[in-house]
Amino acid sequence: MKFTLRTAAFSALLIMFGTAQAGGDASAGKAKADACAGCHGANGEGKDPYAPLAGKPVDEFVQAMKDYKSGKRKNAIMKALASKLSEEDTANVAAYYASLKGR
């Protein structure tokens, strides 16, 4: 009984820790998102012809940034900006934009 309880508690802690790490820190992301504002708006609302980022799901944002870094998506400006961000920075910026209300 004690072993099962300890195992369940430990598993729950691992799940919670893993979720928190994967989610990113929106407040840290806000500080890094300044470079995005020129094209995507101060609050990620989007400015023609640039896409809105507010409300964008974290996984979609992260994948787009990976695609810009790798060259799968072609845009020299985005490649340069994405290349400056670490994986943690990217997760934080993604969390920030996901926390904003989209259109």
Kinemage of the C-alpha trace (Angstrom):
@kinemage 1
@onewidth
@group {chain A} dominant
@subgroup {mainchain}
@vectorlist {calphas} color= white
{ca met a 1} P 0.000 0.000 0.000
{ca lys a 2} L 2.754 2.477 0.935
{ca phe a 3} L 4.698 1.638 -2.218
{ca thr a 4} L 1.629 2.218 -4.419
{ca leu a 5} L 0.885 5.534 -2.719
{ca arg a 6} L 4.482 6.716 -3.053
{ca thr a 7} L 4.608 5.633 -6.680
{ca ala a 8} L 1.356 7.451 -7.464
{ca ala a 9} L 2.509 10.615 -5.690
{ca phe a 10} L 5.866 10.545 -7.452
{ca ser a 11} L 4.199 10.002 -10.825
{ca ala a 12} L 1.841 12.918 -10.200
{ca leu a 13} L 4.786 15.191 -9.357
{ca leu a 14} L 6.608 14.174 -12.532
{ca ile a 15} L 3.542 14.881 -14.635
{ca met a 16} L 3.009 18.293 -13.029
{ca phe a 17} L 6.687 19.232 -13.374
{ca gly a 18} L 6.817 18.121 -16.993
{ca thr a 19} L 3.673 20.089 -17.835
{ca ala a 20} L 4.989 23.237 -16.191
{ca gln a 21} L 8.293 23.014 -18.043
{ca ala a 22} L 6.671 22.375 -21.414
{ca gly a 23} L 4.202 25.225 -21.030
{ca gly a 24} L 6.724 28.049 -20.942
{ca asp a 25} L 6.667 31.247 -18.910
{ca ala a 26} L 4.347 33.867 -20.411
{ca ser a 27} L 5.858 36.752 -18.445
{ca ala a 28} L 9.363 35.876 -19.665
{ca gly a 29} L 7.939 35.488 -23.162
{ca lys a 30} L 6.433 38.969 -23.075
{ca ala a 31} L 9.913 40.448 -22.610
{ca lys a 32} L 11.232 38.500 -25.617
{ca ala a 33} L 8.215 39.327 -27.821
{ca asp a 34} L 9.204 42.972 -28.326
{ca ala a 35} L 10.956 42.048 -31.563
{ca cys a 36} L 7.661 40.643 -32.893
{ca ala a 37} L 5.616 43.815 -32.295
{ca gly a 38} L 6.839 45.708 -35.350
{ca cys a 39} L 5.114 43.308 -37.729
{ca his a 40} L 2.625 41.395 -35.603
{ca gly a 41} L 1.368 44.272 -33.429
{ca ala a 42} L 2.024 45.297 -29.840
{ca asn a 43} L -0.397 42.661 -28.560
{ca gly a 44} L 0.069 40.098 -31.314
{ca glu a 45} L -3.131 41.237 -32.986
{ca gly a 46} L -1.554 41.070 -36.441
{ca lys a 47} L -0.980 43.891 -38.888
{ca asp a 48} L -1.662 43.384 -42.582
{ca pro a 49} L -0.071 41.418 -44.179
{ca tyr a 50} L 1.378 39.830 -41.024
{ca ala a 51} L -0.439 37.054 -39.183
{ca pro a 52} L -1.952 37.530 -35.749
{ca leu a 53} L -0.118 35.692 -32.969
{ca ala a 54} L -2.505 36.364 -30.070
{ca gly a 55} L -4.344 33.201 -29.101
{ca lys a 56} L -2.144 30.983 -31.283
{ca pro a 57} L -1.745 27.517 -29.742
{ca val a 58} L 1.680 26.926 -28.206
{ca asp a 59} L 2.453 23.862 -30.318
{ca glu a 60} L 1.647 25.696 -33.574
{ca phe a 61} L 3.831 28.671 -32.624
{ca val a 62} L 6.751 26.456 -31.591
{ca gln a 63} L 6.511 24.391 -34.793
{ca ala a 64} L 6.410 27.520 -36.959
{ca met a 65} L 9.534 28.863 -35.267
{ca lys a 66} L 11.322 25.530 -35.744
{ca asp a 67} L 10.321 25.588 -39.409
{ca tyr a 68} L 11.713 29.116 -39.851
{ca lys a 69} L 14.970 28.108 -38.133
{ca ser a 70} L 15.392 25.039 -40.327
{ca gly a 71} L 14.442 26.816 -43.534
{ca lys a 72} L 11.353 24.660 -44.078
{ca arg a 73} L 9.379 27.928 -43.997
{ca lys a 74} L 10.999 30.590 -46.141
{ca asn a 75} L 11.274 34.103 -44.704
{ca ala a 76} L 14.681 35.686 -44.136
{ca ile a 77} L 13.485 38.047 -41.400
{ca met a 78} L 11.698 35.299 -39.467
{ca lys a 79} L 14.670 32.959 -39.881
{ca ala a 80} L 16.972 35.596 -38.377
{ca leu a 81} L 14.600 36.320 -35.483
{ca ala a 82} L 13.807 32.658 -34.767
{ca ser a 83} L 17.501 31.734 -34.844
{ca lys a 84} L 18.194 34.146 -31.978
{ca leu a 85} L 15.738 32.354 -29.676
{ca ser a 86} L 16.646 29.329 -27.575
{ca glu a 87} L 14.110 26.515 -27.205
{ca glu a 88} L 13.196 27.934 -23.794
{ca asp a 89} L 12.760 31.439 -25.238
{ca thr a 90} L 10.551 30.052 -27.992
{ca ala a 91} L 8.385 28.182 -25.462
{ca asn a 92} L 8.099 31.349 -23.364
{ca val a 93} L 7.089 33.542 -26.316
{ca ala a 94} L 4.616 30.864 -27.402
{ca ala a 95} L 3.112 30.830 -23.893
{ca tyr a 96} L 2.838 34.621 -23.943
{ca tyr a 97} L 0.981 34.754 -27.264
{ca ala a 98} L -1.229 31.803 -26.320
{ca ser a 99} L -2.249 33.695 -23.154
{ca leu a 100} L -3.539 36.656 -25.174
{ca lys a 101} L -7.043 36.817 -26.536
{ca gly a 102} L -7.106 36.175 -30.271
{ca arg a 103} L -9.501 37.716 -32.762
